[in-house]
């Protein structure tokens, strides 16, 4: 059951891709919350080693994202999904059997590469489906959050039993995804328009490249700033006497809010270029406001209010940016352009803790959050320059 463009809950024609998207995000959500914990507490490696291991994973995933997007445009769809999913399954089963050092970081990197290619393939597939299902990115983001929320809840329970169960369960989820891909997905060859040569642009002009670059830069900035919630905000809260448990509850609140609010918020916007542009602008402004709430405070309710604004910003901006990127694409480059968007998010996530830590160390938490607020306002000014370059999706 999913939400349609009018906000009604219905069974969608693209339910199989959405269920696959949910399974993939459940597979990710089972593993990532306990990775640092396992490396440090069970394998007895330092936090520095854990950081380098996660850097290898993130780098492999980012590279896989870009390669996957390019191959999606240049090669066949389903074989690409088969290879990436099988790579993931093999690495997870090996991790379940041999979760030991030094094999662990090698297999985790292999998992990251396969995951990057699969994510790029799914995002590119969604981009093709948008031509017949204008709300596909909204529903994709919604189902991804359901999957991630369920998996994050189960991850700690499974980890308390043993790590093999975490990897094994994730492998089973990807095995189910592979079965759906094999039995229900169709090749994008059947989805491509027959007059690709005469479609909007076979090659991108400078203006279109400028708009794509602006949206990619927006993704980088959003995620650099968003990562403060995943990293440095925890230090701020504990320094102010707020427990780690209360900090972790913020993300449970966020997941529930996204799943609950998204079907109602998206019904406020028609599926047009200008509506998507407005959603991104409002989303960036909402992100900006979230940082003002946590300046000079030790009140927990203000952090809850801040994460609520982050959730609304996600619903507005992070579902509309892929749609806008797809608007500037054609059937020869949809995969590559979606991969650029995903890669931009990965760059932002990688740089966020480092840049935030530097700002906080050099100045203060309050100065950092005020700077983030101002940067978001500057981004909004440039987003106003986005223009429609083709009549319809």
C-alpha positions in Angstrom: 0.0 0.0 0.0 1.4 3.3 -1.0 0.4 7.0 -1.5 -0.6 8.3 -4.9 -0.2 11.8 -6.3 -3.4 12.9 -4.6 -2.3 11.5 -1.2 -4.7 8.5 -1.3 -3.3 5.2 -0.2 -3.6 2.7 -3.0 -1.8 -0.4 -4.4 0.5 1.1 -7.1 1.3 -0.5 -10.5 5.0 -0.1 -9.7 4.7 -1.9 -6.3 7.5 -4.4 -7.2 10.2 -1.7 -7.6 9.0 0.0 -4.4 9.0 -3.3 -2.4 12.5 -4.0 -3.8 13.6 -0.5 -2.8 12.2 -1.2 0.7 14.1 -4.5 1.0 17.3 -3.0 -0.1 17.1 -0.2 2.5 16.2 -2.8 5.1 19.3 -4.7 4.2 21.4 -1.5 4.6 19.6 -0.5 7.8 20.4 -3.8 9.5 24.1 -3.5 9.1 25.2 0.2 9.3 24.0 1.1 12.8 26.1 -1.7 14.4 29.2 -1.5 12.1 31.3 0.8 14.3 30.1 -0.9 17.4 31.2 -4.3 16.1 34.6 -3.2 14.9 35.4 -1.4 18.1 33.7 -3.5 20.8 33.9 -7.0 19.3 36.9 -7.0 17.0 38.7 -4.7 19.4 40.0 -2.3 16.8 40.4 1.4 17.5 37.8 4.0 16.5 40.4 5.3 14.0 40.5 1.9 12.3 36.7 1.8 12.4 36.6 5.2 10.7 39.0 4.1 7.9 36.9 1.0 7.4 33.8 3.1 7.0 35.7 5.4 4.7 36.6 2.4 2.5 32.9 1.3 2.5 31.7 4.8 1.6 34.3 5.3 -1.1 33.4 1.9 -2.7 29.7 2.8 -2.5 30.2 6.2 -4.1 32.3 4.7 -6.9 29.7 2.0 -7.4 27.0 4.6 -7.6 28.8 6.4 -10.5 29.8 3.3 -12.3 26.3 1.8 -11.9 24.7 5.0 -13.4 27.0 4.9 -16.4 26.5 1.2 -17.0 22.7 1.6 -16.7 22.8 4.0 -19.6 25.3 2.1 -21.7 24.5 -1.6 -20.9 21.6 -3.9 -20.2 19.4 -3.2 -17.1 18.7 -6.6 -15.5 22.2 -8.1 -15.9 23.6 -5.1 -14.1 21.1 -5.6 -11.3 21.9 -9.3 -11.1 25.6 -8.8 -10.9 25.4 -6.1 -8.2 22.9 -8.0 -6.1 24.8 -11.3 -6.3 27.9 -9.4 -5.3 26.1 -8.1 -2.3 24.7 -11.5 -1.3 28.0 -13.3 -1.6 29.8 -10.7 0.5 27.1 -10.8 3.2 27.1 -14.6 3.4 30.9 -14.6 3.7 30.6 -12.0 6.4 28.1 -14.2 8.2 30.5 -17.1 8.0 33.8 -15.3 8.6 33.1 -12.0 10.4 36.8 -11.7 11.4 39.7 -9.3 10.9 41.3 -8.7 8.4 38.6 -10.2 6.1 35.9 -8.0 7.5 36.9 -4.7 5.9 37.6 -6.4 2.5 34.1 -8.0 2.4 32.5 -4.8 3.7 34.2 -2.8 0.9 33.0 -5.5 -1.6 29.5 -5.1 -0.2 29.7 -1.3 -0.5 30.7 -1.5 -4.2 27.8 -3.8 -5.0 25.4 -1.7 -3.0 26.4 1.5 -4.9 25.8 -0.2 -8.3 22.5 -1.6 -7.2 21.3 1.8 -5.7 22.3 3.5 -8.9 20.4 0.9 -10.9 17.2 1.3 -8.8 17.3 5.1 -8.9 17.8 5.1 -12.6 15.0 2.6 -13.0 12.7 4.9 -11.0 13.8 7.8 -13.3 12.5 5.8 -16.3 9.2 4.9 -14.5 8.6 8.6 -13.7 7.4 9.1 -17.3 4.4 7.0 -16.6 4.2 7.4 -12.8 4.9 11.0 -11.8 4.9 10.3 -8.1 7.4 7.4 -8.2 10.3 9.3 -6.4 8.0 10.3 -3.6 6.8 6.7 -3.1 10.4 5.4 -3.4 11.6 7.7 -0.7 8.6 6.8 1.5 9.1 3.0 1.2 12.9 3.4 1.7 12.2 5.1 5.0 9.8 2.4 6.1 12.5 -0.2 5.3 15.2 1.8 7.1 13.0 2.4 10.1 12.1 -1.3 10.5 15.7 -2.4 10.0 17.2 0.1 12.4 14.8 -1.1 15.1 15.6 -4.8 14.4 19.4 -4.2 14.1 20.2 -3.9 17.8 18.0 -6.9 18.7 19.7 -9.1 16.1 23.2 -7.8 17.1 22.5 -8.7 20.7 22.1 -12.3 19.7 25.1 -12.4 17.3 26.6 -10.5 14.3 26.2 -13.5 12.0 22.4 -13.2 12.3 22.7 -9.5 11.2 24.6 -10.4 8.1 22.6 -13.5 7.3 19.3 -11.6 7.7 20.5 -8.9 5.4 21.6 -11.5 2.8 18.1 -13.0 2.8 16.6 -9.6 2.2 18.8 -9.0 -0.8 18.0 -12.6 -2.0 14.3 -11.7 -1.9 15.1 -8.5 -3.8 17.0 -10.5 -6.5 13.9 -12.8 -6.9 11.7 -9.8 -7.5 14.1 -8.3 -9.9 14.3 -11.6 -11.9 10.6 -12.2 -11.9 8.9 -8.8 -12.1 11.3 -6.2 -13.5 11.4 -5.4 -17.2 14.4 -4.1 -19.2 14.6 -0.4 -19.7 15.0 -1.2 -23.4 11.2 -1.5 -23.4 10.8 1.7 -21.5 13.0 3.8 -23.7 11.2 6.1 -26.2 11.5 5.1 -29.8 12.6 8.5 -30.9 15.6 8.9 -28.6 17.5 10.7 -31.3 14.8 13.5 -31.3 14.2 13.6 -27.6 14.8 16.7 -25.5 18.6 16.7 -25.6 20.8 13.9 -26.8 23.8 15.8 -25.3 23.5 18.3 -22.5 23.9 22.0 -23.3 25.7 24.5 -21.0 22.5 25.8 -19.4 21.2 22.3 -18.6 24.6 21.3 -17.2 24.5 24.5 -15.0 21.1 23.5 -13.6 22.3 19.9 -12.9 25.5 21.3 -11.2 23.4 23.6 -9.0 21.1 20.8 -7.9 24.2 18.6 -7.2 25.8 21.3 -5.2 22.5 21.7 -3.3 22.7 18.0 -2.4 26.3 18.3 -1.2 25.4 21.3 1.0 22.2 19.7 2.4 24.2 16.5 3.4 27.2 18.3 4.7 24.9 20.2 7.1 22.6 17.2 7.7 25.5 15.1 8.9 25.9 17.5 11.9 22.8 15.8 13.3 24.4 12.4 12.8 27.7 13.4 14.4 28.4 16.7 16.1 24.9 17.3 17.5 25.4 14.2 19.7 28.4 15.9 21.3 26.5 19.1 21.9 23.6 17.2 23.5 25.8 15.1 25.8 27.8 18.2 26.7 24.6 19.8 27.8 23.6 16.8 30.0 21.2 15.1 27.5 21.6 11.3 27.4 22.8 9.3 24.4 19.5 7.4 24.5 17.5 10.7 24.1 19.8 11.6 21.2 19.1 8.3 19.4 15.4 8.7 20.0 15.5 11.8 17.7 16.1 9.5 14.7 13.2 7.2 15.6 11.0 10.4 15.8 12.3 11.5 12.4 11.6 8.2 10.7 8.0 8.1 12.2 7.4 11.6 11.1 8.5 11.0 7.5 6.4 7.9 7.2 3.4 9.6 8.7 3.6 13.1 7.2 4.8 12.4 3.6 1.5 11.1 2.2 -0.2 14.3 3.4 2.5 16.8 2.5 2.9 15.7 -1.1 -0.8 16.1 -1.9 -0.3 19.8 -1.5 1.9 20.0 -4.6 1.0 19.2 -8.2 3.5 17.1 -10.2 5.0 20.0 -12.3 8.5 21.5 -12.7 7.5 24.6 -10.7 6.0 22.6 -7.9 9.1 20.5 -7.6 11.3 23.6 -7.6 9.1 25.1 -4.9 9.4 22.0 -2.8 13.2 22.1 -3.0 13.3 25.8 -2.0 10.8 25.2 0.9 12.8 22.1 1.9 16.1 24.0 2.0 14.5 26.8 4.1 13.0 24.2 6.5 16.5 22.6 6.8 17.9 26.1 7.6 15.4 26.8 10.3 16.2 23.5 12.0 19.6 24.7 13.0 18.3 27.9 14.5 16.3 25.9 17.1 19.4 24.3 18.5 21.5 27.5 18.9 22.3 28.3 22.6 20.0 25.7 24.2 20.1 22.7 26.4 16.3 22.1 26.2 15.5 18.7 24.7 12.2 19.9 23.2 14.2 22.3 21.0 16.2 19.4 19.6 12.9 17.5 18.9 11.6 20.6 17.1 14.8 20.8 15.1 14.7 17.2 14.0 11.0 17.6 13.1 12.0 20.5 10.7 14.7 18.2 9.3 12.1 15.6 8.6 9.9 18.0 6.8 12.9 19.3 4.9 13.7 15.7 3.8 10.1 15.2 2.6 10.1 18.4 0.6 13.6 18.6 -0.9 15.2 15.1 -1.0 12.2 13.6 -2.9 12.0 16.6 -5.3 15.7 16.9 -6.3 15.8 13.5 -8.1 12.7 14.5 -9.9 14.2 17.8 -11.0 17.4 16.0 -12.1 15.3 13.6 -14.2 13.6 16.6 -15.8 16.9 17.6 -17.2 17.7 14.1 -18.5 16.7 12.1 -21.5 16.6 8.4 -22.3 20.4 8.3 -23.1 21.6 9.7 -19.7 19.0 9.2 -17.0 21.2 6.7 -15.1 24.3 9.0 -15.2 22.4 12.1 -14.0 20.8 10.2 -11.2 24.2 8.8 -10.3 25.6 12.3 -10.1 22.9 13.2 -7.7 23.6 10.2 -5.5 27.3 10.8 -5.7 26.8 14.4 -4.5 24.9 13.1 -1.5 27.8 10.7 -0.7 30.3 13.5 -1.0 28.3 15.6 1.4 27.9 12.8 3.9 31.7 12.1 3.8 32.7 15.8 4.2 30.0 16.7 6.8 31.6 15.4 10.1 35.0 16.7 9.0 33.9 20.2 8.0 31.6 20.5 11.0 34.2 19.4 13.4 36.7 21.9 12.0 34.1 24.7 12.3 33.1 23.8 15.8 36.7 23.4 17.0 37.8 26.7 15.4 34.7 28.7 16.5 31.8 27.2 18.4 28.6 25.2 18.0 26.4 28.3 17.8 28.6 30.0 15.2 28.6 26.8 13.1 24.8 26.4 13.2 24.3 30.1 12.3 26.8 29.8 9.4 24.8 26.7 8.2 21.6 28.7 8.3 23.2 31.5 6.2 24.6 29.0 3.7 21.1 27.5 3.2 19.7 31.0 2.5 22.4 31.6 -0.2 21.5 28.2 -1.7 17.8 29.3 -1.9 18.8 32.5 -3.8 20.6 30.4 -6.5 17.7 27.8 -6.6 15.4 30.7 -7.7 17.4 30.8 -10.9 16.3 27.2 -12.0 14.3 27.3 -15.2 12.2 24.8 -17.0 13.9 23.7 -20.2 11.3 21.3 -21.6 7.5 21.3 -21.7 6.8 18.2 -19.7 8.3 15.0 -18.1 
